[in-house]
Amino acid sequence: MMLQQQRETLHYLRLIEHEMPKLVAYRKPFIPPTSAAPLVVRSLSYGGEPHPATTKRVVVVAVDDLPLKDEAAIHRIKLLAGPRWAPRPPLDGGISNLDNWGNGYIKISCENFPRPEMNLSWASDTLGRLIQEANRPGKSKLDDVPLDLRHIFARARKAKNGEHLRGRIYSRPTIYDFPKEWLPPAATSDSN
């Protein structure tokens, strides 16, 4: 058994040494996504093992990256998305929290169909219908409706991390909010 393990180890070491350099020919440079491709698609994989969650697809997109005509269309898409809209990027959405939040993010997920491509197609078509309805010309009945934030406050209360206190949903304090006059005076480099 020890000899068999050594043979397997040597086999893989030979592969690393002789075959891996050939993969350089297939290397592609990383090109970050542009505004022409604003969607982030998330999927789950269990290493080839069958699982019901592998068919699920999640689409996350920033409202600022959508082809919306004006401020009224931005307000309408937030209303139409309902609880699928959030002012912050979703934690499991694949978007960095360092990005500028702007008008928030829309997250649409689907796992109703047996194939992953069908679920992704449904989520993408739903987003397309939302954009089309938000860009509909003329005055809409939705223009005067205020934005409903109950789902955001409920999520903050459920998380129990203090965001529901004193209106911190949009503006949680950061280190940059600390008053500069409270800091001690900076030590000069001349004092040795």
C-alpha positions in Angstrom: 0.0 0.0 0.0 2.9 2.3 0.7 4.4 1.7 -2.7 1.1 2.3 -4.4 0.7 5.7 -2.6 4.3 6.6 -3.6 3.5 5.7 -7.2 0.4 7.9 -7.2 2.3 10.7 -5.7 5.0 10.4 -8.3 2.4 10.2 -11.1 0.9 13.5 -10.0 4.2 15.2 -9.5 5.2 14.2 -13.1 1.9 15.6 -14.4 2.6 18.9 -12.6 6.1 19.1 -14.0 5.4 18.1 -17.6 1.8 18.8 -18.4 1.0 21.9 -16.4 3.3 24.2 -18.5 1.3 23.2 -21.6 -1.8 24.9 -20.0 -0.1 28.3 -20.4 -1.3 28.3 -24.0 -4.9 28.4 -22.9 -4.4 31.3 -20.4 -6.6 34.3 -21.0 -6.1 37.8 -19.5 -8.7 38.9 -16.9 -10.9 41.6 -18.3 -13.2 43.2 -15.6 -16.9 43.4 -16.6 -18.0 46.6 -18.3 -21.3 48.5 -18.0 -22.4 46.5 -21.1 -22.6 43.4 -18.8 -24.0 44.7 -15.5 -25.5 41.3 -14.3 -23.9 39.1 -11.7 -25.2 35.5 -12.0 -24.7 33.2 -9.0 -25.1 29.5 -8.9 -24.3 26.6 -6.5 -22.3 23.5 -7.2 -21.8 20.5 -5.0 -18.7 19.1 -6.8 -20.8 17.2 -9.4 -23.0 15.5 -6.9 -26.7 15.8 -7.5 -28.5 18.3 -5.2 -31.8 20.2 -5.5 -30.1 23.5 -5.1 -27.8 23.2 -8.1 -30.6 24.3 -10.4 -31.1 27.6 -8.6 -29.9 30.8 -10.3 -29.6 34.2 -8.7 -29.3 37.4 -10.7 -28.0 40.6 -9.0 -27.8 43.9 -10.7 -27.2 47.5 -9.6 -30.1 49.9 -10.4 -27.6 52.5 -11.6 -26.3 50.0 -14.3 -29.8 49.4 -15.8 -30.9 51.3 -19.0 -33.4 53.5 -17.2 -34.5 56.8 -18.8 -34.9 59.1 -15.8 -35.4 59.5 -12.1 -39.1 58.5 -12.4 -38.1 55.2 -14.0 -35.6 54.6 -11.2 -38.3 55.2 -8.6 -40.8 52.9 -10.6 -38.3 50.0 -10.8 -37.7 50.2 -7.0 -41.4 50.0 -6.4 -42.0 47.2 -9.0 -39.1 45.1 -7.6 -40.6 45.3 -4.1 -38.7 43.2 -1.6 -36.2 42.2 -4.3 -34.7 45.7 -4.1 -32.3 46.7 -1.3 -30.2 49.8 -0.8 -27.1 47.7 -0.1 -25.6 44.9 -2.2 -26.8 41.5 -1.0 -24.1 39.7 1.1 -24.3 36.6 -1.0 -24.6 38.4 -4.3 -21.0 38.5 -5.5 -20.8 42.3 -5.3 -18.2 44.0 -3.2 -19.4 46.2 -0.4 -16.7 48.7 -1.4 -18.7 49.7 -4.5 -20.8 52.9 -4.5 -24.3 51.9 -3.5 -26.1 54.5 -5.5 -29.8 53.6 -6.0 -29.5 50.1 -4.6 -29.5 46.6 -6.0 -32.1 44.2 -7.4 -31.8 40.5 -6.6 -34.0 37.9 -8.5 -33.7 34.2 -7.9 -35.5 31.2 -9.4 -35.4 27.5 -8.7 -38.9 26.6 -10.1 -37.7 24.8 -13.2 -35.8 21.5 -13.6 -32.9 22.9 -15.6 -30.5 25.8 -14.5 -30.7 27.4 -17.9 -34.5 27.7 -17.6 -34.2 29.3 -14.2 -31.6 31.8 -15.4 -33.8 32.6 -18.5 -36.8 33.3 -16.2 -34.8 35.6 -13.9 -33.4 37.5 -16.9 -36.8 37.8 -18.6 -38.3 39.0 -15.3 -35.6 41.7 -15.0 -36.3 42.7 -18.6 -40.0 43.1 -18.0 -39.2 45.2 -14.9 -37.0 47.5 -17.0 -39.6 47.7 -19.8 -42.4 48.5 -17.3 -40.3 51.2 -15.5 -39.4 52.9 -18.8 -43.0 53.0 -20.1 -43.6 56.5 -21.4 -46.1 58.9 -19.8 -47.1 59.6 -16.2 -47.6 56.5 -14.2 -49.8 55.9 -11.1 -46.6 54.7 -9.4 -44.9 58.1 -9.5 -46.7 59.4 -6.4 -46.4 56.2 -4.4 -43.7 56.4 -1.7 -41.0 53.7 -1.5 -42.0 50.8 0.9 -39.0 50.0 3.2 -40.7 47.6 5.6 -38.8 44.6 4.2 -35.5 46.3 4.9 -36.4 47.3 8.5 -37.7 43.7 9.1 -34.4 42.2 7.8 -32.5 44.6 10.0 -34.6 43.7 13.1 -34.2 40.0 12.4 -30.4 40.3 12.0 -30.2 41.9 15.5 -27.0 43.7 14.8 -28.2 47.2 15.7 -29.0 48.6 12.2 -32.6 49.1 13.1 -31.7 51.6 15.8 -31.8 55.3 15.2 -32.2 55.1 11.4 -29.0 53.4 10.5 -30.4 51.5 7.6 -28.9 53.8 5.0 -26.1 55.4 7.1 -24.4 53.0 9.4 -21.6 54.9 11.2 -18.1 54.3 9.9 -14.6 55.3 11.0 -14.9 58.3 8.7 -17.8 59.7 10.8 -15.7 59.9 13.9 -15.2 63.6 14.8 -11.8 64.8 13.9 -11.6 67.3 16.7 -11.8 64.4 19.2 -8.5 62.9 17.9 -5.3 63.7 19.8 -2.9 66.2 18.1 -0.6 64.4 15.7 3.0 64.0 16.9 5.5 65.9 14.9 8.4 64.2 13.3 10.8 66.9 14.8 10.3 65.8 18.4 13.0 63.2 19.0 
